[in-house]
Amino acid sequence: MLFSSLLKTIIKHGALTVVSADGRTREFGDGKGRRVTVRLHDKSVATEMALNPYLKLGEAYVDGRLTIDPPATIYEFLDLLTANLGTRFAGPVFEIYGALRRAKRRFDQHNPIGKAQKNVAHHYDLDGGIYDLFLDADKQYSCAYFARPDMTLEEAQTAKKRHIAAKLRIEPGMRVLDIGCGWGGMALTLAEEAGAEVVGVTLSHEQHKVARRRAEERGLAGRVDFRLQDYRTLTENFDRVVSVGMFEHVGVGHHREYFNRVRELLTDDGVALIHTIGRLDGPGSTNPWIAKYIFPGGYIPALSEVAGAAERSGVWMTDVEVLRLHYAETLREWRRRFIEKRETAARIYDEKFCRMWEFYLAGSETSFRNEGMCVFQMQLARKIETLPLTRDYMQDEERTFNAPQQPRRLLAGE
């Protein structure tokens, strides 16, 4: 009864059918569009979801207590829910719940050096074969840049790296730090195409192992140094700092610490480019299911939070770009590839793991389409006069990177 009341409040548009464990059928919405049919397989699951939908819906799906009738999938169900809700909470009670979660987020996101490595291991030290199922060949696990709508995922991830490199304005021989280097794709690209000397740091043992192997295989071990190290322990200086998809793991209580360290790590004429998921509707809190099962200690910030922390650190914010639906398109392709290779994923782990990742990928995509999530690319500099007065150089650099004679930077530095 409680769950039905909640759905009646939320679902104003679309067509949803819910079949309870006792076989009773209820319909919600205006009946327009593709119908989604949800089945509940025990008597308690509806009450659990009514009392705590932001956690229990995901748990019910992963446990198999909630299923979706084909041809619809969990994506269609989440899309229906989030399209009706937008950036609103499911009701006044859940607004209070959200406020309480915001109030304790500094505790939840306390990420000192040891705990930060444990949180990273939870997600990134999975069997590497899982990521190979849905990422591009370069293992870019962040938002791609669809400069053209007909781009493949591989092309869009290459475009993302070059889009960022153009904003960094790297000259051959510059020292670049990649904070949260993942499996090494960005660092290797900056070495090959921009002629940079790169240090990449990660807290993931699995990513570190793969990144080092890739550098050796491409003959770049002497110019790209991958380290298993927390960026806060670095004592060197760098001409450029880049960080892609790592700031979401910093935690709101560590934003000031992060920007202070970026400032200290940069040379006097240094430039940084921070690429992070963000929220367009102001400060919030991490979805409890995501925090528990996917990214413990993580938080997606609003620009108002990021800007304030950067300003207090003494660096200049010299450029900001908001990428809106690029991540939704990235996630759509990841989800398609994961489903295509689902049987392999089940062999690596199990069916429950597959449902968890289906829910994670589908929920993430719908959050970018319907709930105000986006990506911020923030350019920072220690000196206000370091970069050209207009943004034209970014487009010029990007065109040069994309020219057929690539890699021109490396050749210029030899």
N, C-alpha and C positions, 0 to 999 in steps of 0.2 A: 504493500500500500504506500509506504513512504517513497519507495523507488519510483512508482508510477506517478506520484505527486510531483516528484522532482523532475521527471522527464516531461510531464505536462507543462511545467513552468519553463523548461528550457526549449523544447522542440516546438517552434511555431511554424517553421517552413520545412518542407521535405516529407518523406514518408518512412516511418519507423514502425516495425512490428516487434513486440516483445512477447515471447512465449515462456511462461513461467514453468517451474519444475512440476507443477500439478497439471500442466497442459492448458491453462487459461491463456487466452490471447488478448493483448491490448494493442491499440494502434495510437500513434502520436503524429502530430504535424498536420499539414494541410493536404497531404496525399499527393503532392506534386513531385515529379522527379523519380529517380530510380529508388525502388523500395529496398530497405535494409531490414532483414529479419534476424533478431538476436534471440538466442535460446539460453535460458538459465537452467543449470542442471542440479541444483540443490536448493532447498528451501531457505537457507540462511544467506545466500549470496546477495539477494536483492536488498536486504536490510543493511548488510555490510557496505554495499556500494552507495546506498542512500545516505549513510552516516559519514562516509569518508570516500567520496568518489575519486578524488585525485590520487589516492593510493590504491584503493581496493579494485577499481576497474581494471587496471593493469594486472594486478595479482590474479584476479578472477580469470582473465583471458589466458595468462601464462599457465595457470593451473588446470585449464580446460573446463572450468566450472561455468564459463561463458563462451559460447561459440557463435559464429556468424554463418548463416546459411549461404552457400554458393548460389550465384556467382559473385555476390558481394564478399568483401574481405574486411578485416579490421580497419583498413584504411578508410573505406566508405563510411563505416560507423563513426570513426573519430572525426572524419571530415564533416559529417552531418552534425555532430555535437558542437565542434568548434566553430563551424559556420554560423550556427545559431547563437552561440555565446559571444564570439568575437573576443574582445579583451575584458569582458565582464566576468564576474564570478557567478556561480550557479544560483546564488541567492544571498540574502543578508547574513545568514549564519556563516556562510563560507567566506564572506568578506571579513568577518571577525576572525575566522580561521586563518585567512591570508595575512591579516595584520599581526596575529600572534607569531606566524612563521617568520614574517619580516623582523619582528622584535628580537627573535633569537638567532637570526641568521649569522651574526658574528661568531656565535658559539659554534654553530653547525659548520661554518666555513673557516674555522681556525686551522690554518695549514702551515704549521712550523715545518722545518726542513725534514725531519723524520716522517711525520705524518703525511706530508705532501708526496713522498715517494711511495708510501703505502697506498694512497688514493690513486695515484697514477697506475700502479701495478694492477689494481682491481680491473681496470678497463683495457690497458694497453699491453699487458703481458699475457693476453690470451694466446692460444695457439695461433701462430701467424697465418696459418692456412685459412682462417676465418676471414681475415681482411682481404686476402687474395681473391676471395669469391666475388667481391663486389666493388673494390676500389679499382682505379685505373692502374696501368702497369707501373707507374711511378709511385704508387701507394700514397697518393695525396688524400689525407683524411681531413679535409677542410673544404670550405665553399669554393666551387669552381667559378670561373668568370665567363659567362656566355656572351661574348662580344657579338656573336651572331646566333640567331635562334636555331640554326641548323647544325650547330657544332656538336660533335661527339663529346662524350665525357673526357676522353683523352685530350682532345683539342682544347676544351674549356679549362682543363687543369693546367695545361701549358700556358694558355692565355693568362690565367690567374698569376702564375709565377712571373711572367714577363710584365704584367700590369704592376705588380709590386716592385719588381726590379727597376722599372722605369721611374717610380716615385722615389726610390733610394738614390738615384743618380750616382751609381757606382763607377769609379774609375779603376782601370787595371792596377792591381797591386794593393788596393785598399783591403784593410782587415775588417771582416764582417763577422758579427756574432749572431747566430741563429738560436734564439731562446725557445726551447721546446721543438727541437729539430725533427721530431718524428722519425720516419725511416730514411731521412736524409735527402729527399727530393729537392727541396728548395736550396739547401746548401750546395748540392752538386750542380744545380742549374746556375747558381751565382758564380761558381768557380769556372764552369765551362763556358758560359755565355757572357759573363761580365768580367772575367779575369780576376776575380777576387780571391783573397786568402781567407778561408772561412773556418770558424770554430762553431761547431754545433753541439749544444748540450741538451740532454734528455735525462729523465729519471726512470725511463723504462729500460730494463735489461734487454728485452726482446728487440725493441727498436734500436738500441745501441749496437747490438750484435749485427743486425741486418744492415744498418747504415755503414758501419765500418767495412763490412764485406762488399757492399756496393761501391764504396770509394776505391777499394783495392782493385776490384774488377774493372773499373773505368780508368785506372791509372792516375787517380787523384789523391791517393793517400798522403802524398807530400804537401798537398795544398788545401785539403779539407781534413780537419782534426775533429773527430766525433768523440765526445766525452760523456761518461756517465756521471753527471755533476749537477748540483743545484745552482742555478744562475746567481743566487745570492752569495755564493762562496767564491765567485770569480774576483780577481784583483787586477786584471789587465784592462787596457783601454782599446777601443775599437772605433774605426771611422764610421761604421754603420752598424746598427742593430736592427734585426728583423725578428718578428715573432708572429707566427701564424697559427691560430687556433689554440694557443696556450693560455691567453689571459683569462679565459673562462674558468680555468682551474685555480686561479690565484686566490679567490675569495675576497668578499667585500672588505673585510678587516685588514687585508694586505695590499690594497690598491696603492696607498701612499708609499708603502715599502717598495713595491714594484717600480713605480716611477722614479723614486729616489735612486734605486739601483741602476735603472736605465740611464739616468743623468750621469751618475758616477762612472759608468762603464764607457760612455761616449767621450771621444776627444773633444777639444774646444769647438771644432768645426763639424762635429758629428751630427748625423741624422738617423732617426729611427722610424720604422714603419710598423705599427701594431695593427694586426688584422684579428678581429674578435667578433663573435656573435654578440648582438646587442638587442635591446628591447626598445621599442618606439613609444611605449605608453608609460614611461616613468619607472622608478625603482620598484622592485617586486621581491619575490622569493623563488627558490628553486622548487619545481614540481617534486612532491615527496616521493613519487615512484622513481623518477629519474635519479634523485639524490640517494635513494636506497639501493637501487639495482644497477645503475649505469655510471653515473659520475658523482661519487661521494665527495663532498667538499667543494663542488663546483657551483658557480653562480654566473648567470648571464646578466651583465650590467646595463643600466640605462646610460645614455651619453652624459646626462647631468652628473652621474656619479663618477664616470671616468674623467670628465673634463675637470671637475673639482680637484680630484687627486693629482692630475697632471699639473694643474696650475700651481698647487701648493708645493710641488717638487722643484719648481724653478725651470722647467723646460717650456719651450714655446710650442703651442699646437699650431702648426703652420698649414695644415690641410686636413680636411675631413671629407670622406666620401661614404655615402650610405648605399650599400648594395641590398636591394629589397628582395626580389624573388629569385635571385641567383642560387641561394641555398635550397630553396624549395625544388628547383629544377635538378640540382645536384642530388638531393635526397631521393627524388623520384627515380633517378637512374640507379642509385645505390639499391633502392628497394626492389626495383625490377630485376637487377642482377642477382640479388640475394635470393629472391623467390625462385629464379631460374636455376640456381645452384643449391636449393634448399636440401635436397637429399644428401649432398656432400656435407653440408653443415651439420645435418643430423648424425652423420657417421662420425664426424669429428667430435661432436658433443652429444646432444640428444634432442628429442622433439621439444622438450620444455625450453631449452636454450633457443631453438628456432622461433618459438612463439614469443619469447622475450625480445628477440631482436626484430621480429616483425612489428611488435608493438612499439618498440623504440624508434625504428625508422619511420613508421607510419605516423606516430605521434609527433615526431620532430618535423616531418614535412608539413603536416597540418598546422603546426604552430607558426611556421613561416608564411603559410598561405592565409591563415585566418586570425592569428592571435598577436600580431604586431611584432614578431621576431624579425630580425634583419642582421646584416653584417656591417660593422664599422671598420673602415680603414683610416687610421689616424697617423698622420705624419708629424713627427716631433723634431725639434732642433734645439741645440743649446744656444745658438746665436740667431738672432732674428734676420741677419743679413746673409746667412750661409747660402740660401737657395735663391734662384731667380725670382723676379717680382711677379711673374705670371705663370700659369700652369701649362703654358705651351710646351715647355721642355718635356713634360711627362708624355704628351702625345708624340713628340718627336722621338724620344727615347724608345717608346713602345713600337713605333713604326720601324725603327732601326733593328730592334730585337727580332721583329717578325719578318725582316727582309730575307730574301733567299740566300744571301751570302753569310748567314749566321754560321759560326759564332764570331762576329766581327770584333768584339771586345778582347777576347783571348788572343786573336791574331794581332791586334794593335799592341798588345802588351808583350809580344815575343820579340 
